[in-house]
Amino acid sequence: SIFQLIILCVIYCNDKRLMPRNMITFLVKSSFCALLMVVVIIGLNKVLPSHGSKITELSIIAIKGVVAVIVYFVVAFAMKLPEARIWIDKYLSRLTKKS
């Protein structure tokens, strides 16, 4: 990951046309989505404490993770992040193919 970051920085410094546009706005929007996801996870940890058998604990953790991902993508879609639209379209196309 760090190696890829260094390579991208060198490439973008050499040719400014290749640099993605509006990167700051994307980072702010995605950081807000991630922060909201963390708040949801913390809230779910207060509401749904994990105790019981191991299967019950794993099920509760899985439910928390699914809810957090759904919250992230709903907020990202509302903020018009193109990456969220791509993932949602891909998932919906899989659902419509199976029906």
BALOBA-1460 file (C-alpha; in Angstrom, 3 decimals):
// residues 99
<rec num="1" residu="s" x="0.000" y="0.000" z="0.000"/>
<rec num="2" residu="i" x="2.741" y="2.462" z="0.872"/>
<rec num="3" residu="f" x="4.639" y="1.411" z="-2.229"/>
<rec num="4" residu="q" x="1.559" y="2.119" z="-4.372"/>
<rec num="5" residu="l" x="1.123" y="5.490" z="-2.668"/>
<rec num="6" residu="i" x="4.714" y="6.458" z="-3.459"/>
<rec num="7" residu="i" x="4.354" y="5.380" z="-7.084"/>
<rec num="8" residu="l" x="1.107" y="7.350" z="-7.481"/>
<rec num="9" residu="c" x="2.664" y="10.451" z="-5.911"/>
<rec num="10" residu="v" x="5.611" y="10.267" z="-8.321"/>
<rec num="11" residu="i" x="3.332" y="9.759" z="-11.325"/>
<rec num="12" residu="y" x="1.014" y="12.604" z="-10.303"/>
<rec num="13" residu="c" x="3.947" y="14.960" z="-9.692"/>
<rec num="14" residu="n" x="5.346" y="14.197" z="-13.145"/>
<rec num="15" residu="d" x="2.041" y="14.609" z="-15.003"/>
<rec num="16" residu="k" x="-0.584" y="16.826" z="-13.370"/>
<rec num="17" residu="r" x="-3.226" y="15.836" z="-15.955"/>
<rec num="18" residu="l" x="-3.417" y="12.333" z="-14.481"/>
<rec num="19" residu="m" x="-4.174" y="13.601" z="-10.979"/>
<rec num="20" residu="p" x="-7.777" y="12.979" z="-9.897"/>
<rec num="21" residu="r" x="-9.939" y="16.073" z="-9.586"/>
<rec num="22" residu="n" x="-11.867" y="17.086" z="-6.446"/>
<rec num="23" residu="m" x="-9.885" y="14.735" z="-4.217"/>
<rec num="24" residu="i" x="-10.356" y="16.956" z="-1.153"/>
<rec num="25" residu="t" x="-14.144" y="16.928" z="-1.464"/>
<rec num="26" residu="f" x="-14.105" y="13.164" z="-1.894"/>
<rec num="27" residu="l" x="-11.933" y="12.740" z="1.204"/>
<rec num="28" residu="v" x="-14.174" y="15.003" z="3.284"/>
<rec num="29" residu="k" x="-17.336" y="13.202" z="2.174"/>
<rec num="30" residu="s" x="-15.914" y="9.713" z="2.650"/>
<rec num="31" residu="s" x="-14.455" y="10.673" z="6.043"/>
<rec num="32" residu="f" x="-17.884" y="11.891" z="7.133"/>
<rec num="33" residu="c" x="-19.434" y="8.595" z="5.985"/>
<rec num="34" residu="a" x="-16.796" y="6.588" z="7.849"/>
<rec num="35" residu="l" x="-17.228" y="8.707" z="10.984"/>
<rec num="36" residu="l" x="-20.982" y="8.167" z="10.894"/>
<rec num="37" residu="m" x="-20.404" y="4.431" z="10.461"/>
<rec num="38" residu="v" x="-18.172" y="4.402" z="13.550"/>
<rec num="39" residu="v" x="-20.840" y="6.266" z="15.545"/>
<rec num="40" residu="v" x="-23.428" y="3.685" z="14.474"/>
<rec num="41" residu="i" x="-21.151" y="0.822" z="15.521"/>
<rec num="42" residu="i" x="-20.518" y="2.431" z="18.919"/>
<rec num="43" residu="g" x="-24.264" y="2.965" z="19.349"/>
<rec num="44" residu="l" x="-24.999" y="-0.627" z="18.393"/>
<rec num="45" residu="n" x="-22.397" y="-1.823" z="20.889"/>
<rec num="46" residu="k" x="-24.333" y="0.004" z="23.615"/>
<rec num="47" residu="v" x="-27.723" y="-1.308" z="22.469"/>
<rec num="48" residu="l" x="-26.716" y="-4.872" z="21.515"/>
<rec num="49" residu="p" x="-24.009" y="-6.083" z="23.869"/>
<rec num="50" residu="s" x="-22.411" y="-9.342" z="22.764"/>
<rec num="51" residu="h" x="-22.779" y="-11.974" z="25.410"/>
<rec num="52" residu="g" x="-23.996" y="-15.513" z="25.282"/>
<rec num="53" residu="s" x="-22.647" y="-18.403" z="23.294"/>
<rec num="54" residu="k" x="-19.955" y="-17.928" z="20.675"/>
<rec num="55" residu="i" x="-22.455" y="-18.390" z="17.844"/>
<rec num="56" residu="t" x="-24.694" y="-15.695" z="19.336"/>
<rec num="57" residu="e" x="-21.759" y="-13.319" z="19.726"/>
<rec num="58" residu="l" x="-20.621" y="-13.890" z="16.133"/>
<rec num="59" residu="s" x="-24.171" y="-13.392" z="14.854"/>
<rec num="60" residu="i" x="-24.529" y="-10.096" z="16.727"/>
<rec num="61" residu="i" x="-21.148" y="-8.892" z="15.428"/>
<rec num="62" residu="a" x="-22.164" y="-9.839" z="11.875"/>
<rec num="63" residu="i" x="-25.456" y="-7.938" z="12.222"/>
<rec num="64" residu="k" x="-23.585" y="-4.871" z="13.508"/>
<rec num="65" residu="g" x="-21.204" y="-5.042" z="10.548"/>
<rec num="66" residu="v" x="-23.988" y="-5.344" z="7.997"/>
<rec num="67" residu="v" x="-25.884" y="-2.422" z="9.538"/>
<rec num="68" residu="a" x="-22.702" y="-0.306" z="9.561"/>
<rec num="69" residu="v" x="-21.982" y="-1.024" z="5.882"/>
<rec num="70" residu="i" x="-25.582" y="-0.232" z="4.926"/>
<rec num="71" residu="v" x="-25.393" y="3.069" z="6.835"/>
<rec num="72" residu="y" x="-22.117" y="3.928" z="5.096"/>
<rec num="73" residu="f" x="-23.510" y="3.304" z="1.622"/>
<rec num="74" residu="v" x="-26.810" y="5.088" z="2.295"/>
<rec num="75" residu="v" x="-24.961" y="8.183" z="3.495"/>
<rec num="76" residu="a" x="-22.424" y="7.933" z="0.642"/>
<rec num="77" residu="f" x="-25.262" y="7.631" z="-1.866"/>
<rec num="78" residu="a" x="-27.034" y="10.621" z="-0.308"/>
<rec num="79" residu="m" x="-23.803" y="12.638" z="-0.578"/>
<rec num="80" residu="k" x="-23.525" y="11.576" z="-4.246"/>
<rec num="81" residu="l" x="-20.232" y="9.737" z="-4.006"/>
<rec num="82" residu="p" x="-19.735" y="8.010" z="-7.380"/>
<rec num="83" residu="e" x="-18.104" y="4.958" z="-5.789"/>
<rec num="84" residu="a" x="-21.246" y="4.291" z="-3.770"/>
<rec num="85" residu="r" x="-23.403" y="4.508" z="-6.893"/>
<rec num="86" residu="i" x="-21.148" y="1.976" z="-8.655"/>
<rec num="87" residu="w" x="-21.357" y="-0.536" z="-5.790"/>
<rec num="88" residu="i" x="-25.107" y="-0.103" z="-5.352"/>
<rec num="89" residu="d" x="-25.721" y="-0.549" z="-9.089"/>
<rec num="90" residu="k" x="-23.530" y="-3.667" z="-9.112"/>
<rec num="91" residu="y" x="-25.394" y="-5.181" z="-6.150"/>
<rec num="92" residu="l" x="-28.844" y="-4.342" z="-7.537"/>
<rec num="93" residu="s" x="-27.937" y="-5.845" z="-10.916"/>
<rec num="94" residu="r" x="-26.996" y="-9.097" z="-9.187"/>
<rec num="95" residu="l" x="-30.331" y="-9.127" z="-7.365"/>
<rec num="96" residu="t" x="-32.306" y="-8.535" z="-10.543"/>
<rec num="97" residu="k" x="-30.404" y="-11.286" z="-12.409"/>
<rec num="98" residu="k" x="-31.350" y="-13.864" z="-9.744"/>
<rec num="99" residu="s" x="-35.058" y="-12.991" z="-9.773"/>
